[in-house]
Amino acid sequence: MAEKKITGAPVIPAVEEAVSSEKEKALDAQMELILVKYAEKINEGNNGVVFLVDFDKVSDDMGVEFGEVLREFGLSIEGTGVVKVLKVYRPGAGKHEFEMQKRAFDIINKTSGSIAKVANPILFRDISLTKATQDFLMNRGLKSAPGRAEIILMDFIPGVDLANYLYRAVVKTHSRLRHLVSAVDQLSFSELHENVGMALGFSDPGGKGKTREAKSIEEEKVYNKNEELLYQYLERKEFRFPRELLDQYNAAINALHENGVCWRDAHQRNFMIEEKEGPSEKSYQGYIIDFGSSTVFEGTEPPQECYLGATKRFIDDRAVIRIMRQFAITKNEKVDVEVERKKQELRKLEERIGKNQRFNLIWKNFLEKIFESAEKDTDILKEGFHQIMQMHVPGGENFKVDLISIFLLKSINLGAATTSSVKNFISNVVTKEQIPISTINKLVFSLKLFQ
């Protein structure tokens, strides 16, 4: 009798592979259907088009079918998700962003304390497209859809981005934009940018650069100048930004860096703000988004090389936070910061004076004589002030004002004057002495040294 061959075992992997392939085809087909039938475009960027999908509606129409397909892959959908379609002519861009966002999400998720969040990237698919779906995507801003698209399905981030948040603050306070206040929350970013730009005097890139690199440099200069105009206006209006948000953003970036991730796309539109109404006051939750430019590095702080690309320089992860710090402190705190900075400058100035042999001798002789000759506080201060104003010194008027500040601080430290007498003296000088207006302005700041 011929020996019976056992053929069942080798067939099993092939069957499992076929079943898995059929499941993936079913998932991709449903993703394509959801994209065309339920997706609402909300934004577009360099890497693709962003849609919003109401999965409650999907569930009502499709029943449990889509949920069951997802569960086959160990996934689930709750509430609302965002579908982001990346540019298909950039192979691997979608997968890289998904992997980096998943890494960032996991890092943030395991970090305790108040911290900015990252949207959960639920699913990545590289799917083939029907001709109808290609046309659908091309009509909604995707520059090229040659038969395939990469799709990321992620949690929806509520709220508004930082750029819109700042522009809305301008609309609410600028006299030329009062007619927009009632509808400010409904205005698109482009509408806000156009109106705020006209009110603040934004410039447009002139296109004088002859090469792509030159034009890019010119655009960056114009954008930086416009940004500076925005910050100057907000500063004049004493705009205040929630400190808890900056602390959350900073905590998130610290966590990413400590785990070897450099974000590299930290511009205003990638900082999200969710504002929550509480029983007594508002609370805030921050988010950071878009990880298509992110990279990894060794260590706990990214080297500068992380921000240097082949054709561009990426944005420093903390650049926006450093700028926004000025709007998250009170006026008194800001004065304290400025005063401490000024005192440090004066200490460095004294060190430089000590290294200038000729002027150091003049300065030492002045200090010795002034503190030996006068008997009353006001005499010391007045005599010292006039002697410094008559000195021929390098650096001109600014240097003289700094010397006056050093002299007044020394008067207090040596017990030759009191803080109160110095404040009174500066006030009297500002109102009575015949000195240049620019000097008066600098002395008014010096008065803050003695608050």
ChimeraX attribute file (.defattr): number of C-alpha atoms within 10 A of each C-alpha:
attribute: neighborCount
match mode: 1-to-1
recipient: residues
	/A:1	3
	/A:2	4
	/A:3	5
	/A:4	6
	/A:5	6
	/A:6	7
	/A:7	8
	/A:8	7
	/A:9	8
	/A:10	9
	/A:11	9
	/A:12	11
	/A:13	10
	/A:14	11
	/A:15	11
	/A:16	11
	/A:17	11
	/A:18	12
	/A:19	12
	/A:20	14
	/A:21	12
	/A:22	12
	/A:23	16
	/A:24	18
	/A:25	14
	/A:26	14
	/A:27	20
	/A:28	18
	/A:29	16
	/A:30	16
	/A:31	18
	/A:32	20
	/A:33	13
	/A:34	18
	/A:35	22
	/A:36	15
	/A:37	11
	/A:38	16
	/A:39	18
	/A:40	16
	/A:41	18
	/A:42	10
	/A:43	13
	/A:44	16
	/A:45	12
	/A:46	9
	/A:47	18
	/A:48	22
	/A:49	22
	/A:50	23
	/A:51	19
	/A:52	19
	/A:53	22
	/A:54	15
	/A:55	21
	/A:56	14
	/A:57	12
	/A:58	17
	/A:59	14
	/A:60	9
	/A:61	10
	/A:62	14
	/A:63	12
	/A:64	11
	/A:65	12
	/A:66	19
	/A:67	17
	/A:68	14
	/A:69	17
	/A:70	16
	/A:71	11
	/A:72	13
	/A:73	13
	/A:74	8
	/A:75	12
	/A:76	14
	/A:77	17
	/A:78	9
	/A:79	10
	/A:80	15
	/A:81	22
	/A:82	24
	/A:83	26
	/A:84	23
	/A:85	22
	/A:86	27
	/A:87	23
	/A:88	22
	/A:89	14
	/A:90	11
	/A:91	12
	/A:92	14
	/A:93	16
	/A:94	25
	/A:95	18
	/A:96	16
	/A:97	21
	/A:98	25
	/A:99	16
	/A:100	22
	/A:101	23
	/A:102	19
	/A:103	18
	/A:104	28
	/A:105	17
	/A:106	14
	/A:107	18
	/A:108	20
	/A:109	13
	/A:110	9
	/A:111	13
	/A:112	9
	/A:113	8
	/A:114	15
	/A:115	24
	/A:116	24
	/A:117	22
	/A:118	26
	/A:119	19
	/A:120	19
	/A:121	23
	/A:122	17
	/A:123	16
	/A:124	18
	/A:125	17
	/A:126	15
	/A:127	18
	/A:128	18
	/A:129	18
	/A:130	14
	/A:131	11
	/A:132	10
	/A:133	19
	/A:134	19
	/A:135	14
	/A:136	15
	/A:137	21
	/A:138	15
	/A:139	10
	/A:140	16
	/A:141	15
	/A:142	23
	/A:143	16
	/A:144	17
	/A:145	21
	/A:146	14
	/A:147	13
	/A:148	17
	/A:149	25
	/A:150	22
	/A:151	27
	/A:152	21
	/A:153	22
	/A:154	21
	/A:155	17
	/A:156	16
	/A:157	21
	/A:158	13
	/A:159	16
	/A:160	18
	/A:161	22
	/A:162	18
	/A:163	17
	/A:164	22
	/A:165	18
	/A:166	18
	/A:167	19
	/A:168	20
	/A:169	17
	/A:170	24
	/A:171	21
	/A:172	15
	/A:173	15
	/A:174	15
	/A:175	10
	/A:176	13
	/A:177	16
	/A:178	13
	/A:179	11
	/A:180	16
	/A:181	16
	/A:182	10
	/A:183	8
	/A:184	19
	/A:185	13
	/A:186	10
	/A:187	14
	/A:188	10
	/A:189	15
	/A:190	10
	/A:191	12
	/A:192	22
	/A:193	17
	/A:194	11
	/A:195	18
	/A:196	22
	/A:197	17
	/A:198	13
	/A:199	15
	/A:200	16
	/A:201	12
	/A:202	20
	/A:203	13
	/A:204	11
	/A:205	16
	/A:206	10
	/A:207	13
	/A:208	10
	/A:209	14
	/A:210	8
	/A:211	10
	/A:212	10
	/A:213	12
	/A:214	13
	/A:215	16
	/A:216	14
	/A:217	15
	/A:218	17
	/A:219	19
	/A:220	13
	/A:221	13
	/A:222	16
	/A:223	16
	/A:224	12
	/A:225	14
	/A:226	18
	/A:227	13
	/A:228	13
	/A:229	16
	/A:230	19
	/A:231	18
	/A:232	13
	/A:233	16
	/A:234	18
	/A:235	13
	/A:236	8
	/A:237	13
	/A:238	12
	/A:239	16
	/A:240	17
	/A:241	16
	/A:242	15
	/A:243	14
	/A:244	17
	/A:245	24
	/A:246	20
	/A:247	18
	/A:248	21
	/A:249	25
	/A:250	18
	/A:251	20
	/A:252	24
	/A:253	23
	/A:254	20
	/A:255	20
	/A:256	24
	/A:257	20
	/A:258	16
	/A:259	18
	/A:260	17
	/A:261	25
	/A:262	28
	/A:263	29
	/A:264	21
	/A:265	21
	/A:266	23
	/A:267	19
	/A:268	17
	/A:269	17
	/A:270	17
	/A:271	22
	/A:272	26
	/A:273	21
	/A:274	15
	/A:275	14
	/A:276	12
	/A:277	9
	/A:278	9
	/A:279	6
	/A:280	6
	/A:281	7
	/A:282	10
	/A:283	13
	/A:284	17
	/A:285	19
	/A:286	27
	/A:287	23
	/A:288	26
	/A:289	19
	/A:290	19
	/A:291	24
	/A:292	20
	/A:293	18
	/A:294	20
	/A:295	17
	/A:296	15
	/A:297	15
	/A:298	12
	/A:299	12
	/A:300	15
	/A:301	15
	/A:302	21
	/A:303	12
	/A:304	9
	/A:305	10
	/A:306	19
	/A:307	20
	/A:308	13
	/A:309	10
	/A:310	5
	/A:311	7
	/A:312	11
	/A:313	12
	/A:314	19
	/A:315	17
	/A:316	18
	/A:317	21
	/A:318	16
	/A:319	12
	/A:320	17
	/A:321	19
	/A:322	11
	/A:323	11
	/A:324	16
	/A:325	16
	/A:326	17
	/A:327	18
	/A:328	19
	/A:329	16
	/A:330	12
	/A:331	13
	/A:332	9
	/A:333	12
	/A:334	15
	/A:335	16
	/A:336	15
	/A:337	13
	/A:338	15
	/A:339	19
	/A:340	13
	/A:341	12
	/A:342	18
	/A:343	18
	/A:344	12
	/A:345	13
	/A:346	17
	/A:347	13
	/A:348	12
	/A:349	16
	/A:350	17
	/A:351	12
	/A:352	13
	/A:353	17
	/A:354	15
	/A:355	11
	/A:356	11
	/A:357	10
	/A:358	10
	/A:359	16
	/A:360	16
	/A:361	12
	/A:362	13
	/A:363	16
	/A:364	12
	/A:365	11
	/A:366	15
	/A:367	14
	/A:368	10
	/A:369	11
	/A:370	17
	/A:371	16
	/A:372	9
	/A:373	11
	/A:374	16
	/A:375	11
	/A:376	10
	/A:377	18
	/A:378	16
	/A:379	14
	/A:380	20
	/A:381	23
	/A:382	14
	/A:383	13
	/A:384	21
	/A:385	21
	/A:386	11
	/A:387	12
	/A:388	18
	/A:389	16
	/A:390	9
	/A:391	12
	/A:392	11
	/A:393	14
	/A:394	10
	/A:395	8
	/A:396	11
	/A:397	16
	/A:398	12
	/A:399	14
	/A:400	20
	/A:401	19
	/A:402	20
	/A:403	20
	/A:404	20
	/A:405	22
	/A:406	17
	/A:407	20
	/A:408	27
	/A:409	20
	/A:410	14
	/A:411	21
	/A:412	17
	/A:413	12
	/A:414	11
	/A:415	11
	/A:416	17
	/A:417	20
	/A:418	17
	/A:419	17
	/A:420	11
	/A:421	15
	/A:422	21
	/A:423	19
	/A:424	14
	/A:425	18
	/A:426	22
	/A:427	15
	/A:428	11
	/A:429	17
	/A:430	18
	/A:431	10
	/A:432	9
	/A:433	10
	/A:434	9
	/A:435	12
	/A:436	10
	/A:437	10
	/A:438	11
	/A:439	14
	/A:440	19
	/A:441	11
	/A:442	15
	/A:443	20
	/A:444	16
	/A:445	14
	/A:446	22
	/A:447	17
	/A:448	14
	/A:449	20
	/A:450	18
	/A:451	12
